Amino acid sequence: MALPDGSAMVLSRRIEVLQTSSGNDLGFRVFSWRAEVRPGVWVAFTDAGAGNLALHVGDDPAEVGRRRRAIEAALGLSGRPFQYMNQVHGNIVAGIGAASAAAGTGAPVAGAPTADAMVSYGEPLAVMVADCVPIVLVGDGAGGKAPVLAVVHAGRPGVASGVVPAAVARMHALGAAGLGAWIGPSVCGRCYEVPGDMREDVAAVVPAARCTTSRGTPGLDLPAAVRSQLQDAGVRVEYSGGCTLEDDTLFSYRRDPNTGRFAGLVWTDAPGTPAGPHRVNEQMSE
């Protein structure tokens, strides 16, 4: 994989240390942000310290799988792997596990679904990005059921085609209430320069996307567009991350097209995990 000289070796060593850690005490920085957002429900966004987590960027699939499993083991997922998806810049929402049957879409698809959003009744979910907007959503389950979880990949086409409201609608269809959203790091409006006609096309659908870059050129503010769509849908935005292009601890396709992908993650504590203090905004550090 074409990463900066020596970086793959360094990231692999850090993951080896991560594998030997226990519980949530990771020791090394692999997250840009992590929090227990509701009792027993966690949200996190990895950074470059976790290594590339995507299979479609030319990296060794065995290494990618090892990194994914290392994170899962360190987080105590007890054999409950994160579900990833094949992201195609669309607006399809896939149901995972019991959420697939509840939505009337038939049997769950084996492997990674081709979609840009996923919903589940508590199954761990992952979304990969390197400038697009990663969104994690959590809602209370109806009648004391498991929480309803969702992840969304919102690039320019997905924002314009409504993948965010589509995911919210699917969560409501599954009985979710009290939705909250966590918006991970993505390229900001100051940095995301686009042709003027492209800006106007997206802004015609989501006016909040329209902006001017720090260079005075036409731009798109996708994080603002996503916040607008969430707020219009009645979803509380609990957190919004920084800019991938301005932060070299995060992968950015606009900085380097030969880069990896970091992930937005959501999961629940394993059954039988003792209740602990409600922790929020936990920044991992070296």
C-alpha positions in Angstrom: 0.0 0.0 0.0 1.4 3.4 -1.0 1.6 5.2 2.4 4.4 7.5 3.6 7.8 5.7 4.0 7.7 3.4 7.0 4.2 4.2 8.1 2.8 0.7 7.5 5.4 -0.8 9.7 4.8 1.7 12.5 1.0 1.2 12.4 1.4 -2.6 12.5 3.6 -2.3 15.6 1.1 -0.1 17.3 -1.7 -2.6 16.6 0.4 -5.4 18.1 0.5 -3.4 21.3 -3.3 -2.8 21.0 -3.9 -6.6 20.8 -2.2 -7.2 24.1 -4.3 -4.6 25.9 -7.4 -5.5 27.9 -10.8 -4.0 28.1 -11.1 -0.4 27.1 -7.6 0.6 28.3 -5.9 0.7 24.9 -2.7 2.5 25.9 -1.9 3.8 22.4 -3.8 6.4 20.4 -6.0 4.7 17.9 -9.1 6.9 18.2 -9.6 10.6 17.4 -12.6 10.4 19.7 -14.4 7.8 21.8 -17.2 7.9 24.3 -19.8 5.8 26.1 -22.7 7.9 24.7 -25.5 6.1 26.5 -25.2 3.4 29.2 -23.6 0.4 27.5 -23.5 2.1 24.1 -20.2 3.3 22.6 -19.2 5.5 19.7 -15.7 6.0 18.4 -13.8 7.4 15.4 -10.4 5.8 14.7 -7.4 7.8 13.4 -4.3 6.8 11.5 -2.9 5.2 14.6 -5.3 2.3 14.1 -4.0 1.7 10.6 -6.0 1.4 7.4 -9.2 -0.5 7.9 -10.4 -0.6 4.2 -10.1 -3.6 1.8 -10.4 -1.5 -1.4 -7.3 0.7 -1.3 -4.6 -1.8 -2.3 -3.6 -2.8 1.2 -2.9 -6.4 2.2 -6.3 -8.0 3.0 -4.7 -10.2 5.7 -3.2 -7.1 7.4 -6.5 -5.2 7.2 -8.3 -8.2 8.8 -5.8 -8.4 11.6 -6.2 -4.7 12.4 -9.9 -5.0 12.5 -9.8 -8.0 14.8 -7.3 -6.3 17.0 -9.6 -3.4 17.6 -12.5 -5.7 18.2 -10.6 -7.8 20.7 -9.3 -4.7 22.5 -12.8 -3.3 22.8 -14.1 -6.6 24.3 -16.6 -7.4 21.6 -16.4 -11.1 22.5 -16.6 -12.5 19.0 -19.1 -9.9 17.8 -17.3 -8.4 14.8 -18.0 -4.9 13.3 -20.2 -5.1 10.2 -18.6 -3.2 7.4 -20.2 -2.3 4.0 -19.2 -1.8 0.4 -19.8 2.0 0.1 -20.8 3.3 -3.3 -21.8 7.0 -2.7 -25.5 6.2 -2.9 -28.5 6.3 -0.5 -29.2 2.6 0.1 -29.7 1.6 3.8 -29.0 -2.0 4.7 -30.6 -3.8 7.7 -28.2 -6.0 9.6 -29.2 -9.1 11.5 -32.7 -8.8 13.0 -33.1 -5.3 11.6 -33.1 -6.8 8.1 -36.0 -9.1 8.8 -37.9 -6.3 10.7 -37.6 -4.0 7.7 -39.1 -6.7 5.4 -36.0 -7.0 3.2 -35.7 -10.7 3.6 -32.8 -12.7 4.9 -29.6 -10.8 5.9 -27.0 -10.6 3.1 -23.8 -12.6 3.7 -20.7 -10.6 3.9 -20.6 -6.8 3.4 -23.8 -5.3 2.0 -23.5 -2.8 -0.9 -24.9 0.3 0.8 -24.0 3.7 2.3 -25.9 3.3 5.6 -26.6 0.4 7.9 -29.0 -0.1 10.8 -29.1 -2.8 13.5 -30.6 -3.8 16.8 -27.3 -3.5 18.7 -25.0 -5.4 16.3 -21.6 -3.5 16.0 -21.4 -1.3 12.9 -18.6 0.4 11.0 -18.4 3.1 8.3 -15.1 4.0 6.5 -14.0 7.4 5.3 -11.1 9.6 4.3 -12.8 13.0 3.8 -16.5 12.0 3.4 -18.7 12.5 6.5 -19.0 9.5 8.8 -22.1 9.6 10.9 -23.1 7.4 13.9 -26.7 7.4 15.1 -28.2 5.8 18.3 -31.8 5.5 19.2 -33.6 3.9 22.1 -35.3 0.7 21.3 -39.1 0.4 21.6 -40.5 -1.4 24.7 -37.1 -2.0 26.3 -35.6 -3.7 23.2 -32.0 -3.4 22.2 -30.9 0.1 21.1 -31.2 0.8 17.4 -27.8 1.7 15.9 -26.9 3.1 12.5 -23.8 4.3 10.6 -23.9 6.5 7.5 -21.3 7.3 4.8 -22.2 10.8 3.5 -20.1 12.1 0.6 -21.2 14.8 -1.8 -23.5 12.4 -3.8 -24.9 10.8 -0.6 -25.7 14.2 0.9 -27.5 15.3 -2.3 -29.4 12.0 -2.7 -30.6 12.0 1.0 -28.8 9.1 2.6 -28.9 10.8 6.0 -32.7 11.2 6.1 -33.1 7.7 4.6 -31.1 6.2 7.5 -33.1 8.2 10.1 -36.4 7.1 8.5 -35.2 3.4 8.6 -34.4 3.8 12.3 -37.9 5.2 13.1 -39.4 2.3 11.1 -37.5 0.0 13.5 -39.1 1.7 16.5 -36.2 3.9 17.5 -36.9 7.0 19.6 -34.7 9.8 21.1 -32.2 9.7 18.3 -28.8 11.2 18.7 -26.0 11.7 16.1 -22.2 11.8 16.3 -20.6 13.3 13.2 -17.0 12.2 12.7 -14.0 14.1 11.1 -14.4 15.0 7.5 -13.1 17.6 5.1 -14.5 21.0 6.1 -16.0 23.8 4.0 -12.8 25.9 4.3 -10.9 23.2 2.4 -13.4 21.5 0.1 -13.1 23.4 -3.2 -15.5 22.4 -6.0 -16.6 23.9 -9.3 -19.2 26.6 -9.0 -21.9 24.6 -10.8 -21.3 21.6 -8.6 -21.7 23.8 -5.5 -25.0 25.2 -6.8 -26.3 21.7 -7.7 -25.8 20.4 -4.1 -26.9 23.7 -2.5 -30.2 23.5 -4.5 -31.0 20.3 -2.5 -29.3 21.2 0.8 -28.8 25.0 1.1 -26.5 24.6 4.1 -23.9 22.9 1.9 -23.1 26.2 0.1 -19.9 27.9 1.2 -16.8 29.7 0.1 -13.4 28.2 0.9 -10.5 29.9 2.7 -9.1 30.8 -0.7 -12.3 32.6 -1.7 -13.4 29.8 -4.2 -16.7 27.9 -4.4 -16.9 25.2 -1.8 -19.1 22.6 -0.1 -19.6 22.4 3.6 -20.7 18.8 3.9 -20.6 18.7 7.8 -22.9 21.7 7.8 -25.2 20.0 5.3 -25.3 16.8 7.4 -26.1 18.8 10.5 -28.9 20.6 8.7 -30.4 17.3 7.5 -30.2 15.8 10.9 -31.8 18.8 12.6 -34.6 18.9 10.0 -35.3 15.2 10.9 -35.4 16.1 14.6 -32.1 14.4 15.5 -29.9 15.9 18.2 -26.3 16.4 17.0 -24.2 15.4 20.0 -20.7 15.7 18.6 -19.0 17.0 15.4 -15.4 16.3 14.5 -12.7 18.3 12.9 -11.2 18.5 9.4 -9.4 15.5 7.9 -7.4 17.7 5.5 -6.1 19.9 8.3 -5.3 17.1 10.7 -2.4 14.8 9.6 -3.4 12.2 12.2 -6.4 11.4 10.0 -6.5 9.9 6.5 -7.4 12.3 3.8 -8.0 11.4 0.2 -7.7 15.1 -0.9 -4.3 15.3 0.8 -3.1 12.0 -0.6 -5.2 9.8 -3.0 -3.0 6.8 -2.0 -4.2 6.8 1.5 -6.1 4.5 3.9 -9.5 4.8 5.6 -10.4 5.4 9.2 -13.7 4.3 10.7 -16.7 5.4 12.6 -17.7 2.7 15.0 -20.8 2.0 17.2 -21.2 -1.0 19.5 -22.8 -2.1 22.7 -21.2 -3.7 25.8 -21.1 -7.5 25.7 -23.9 -9.2 27.7 -22.9 -9.5 31.3 -20.5 -6.6 31.3 -20.6 -4.9 34.7 -22.2 -1.4 34.6 -19.6 1.3 35.0 -19.7 5.1 35.2 -21.2 6.9 32.2 -18.1 8.2 30.3 -18.2 10.8 27.5 -15.8 12.6 25.3 -12.9 10.4 26.1 -9.8 11.5 24.1 -7.2 8.7 23.6 -3.6 9.9 23.7 -0.1 8.6 23.4 
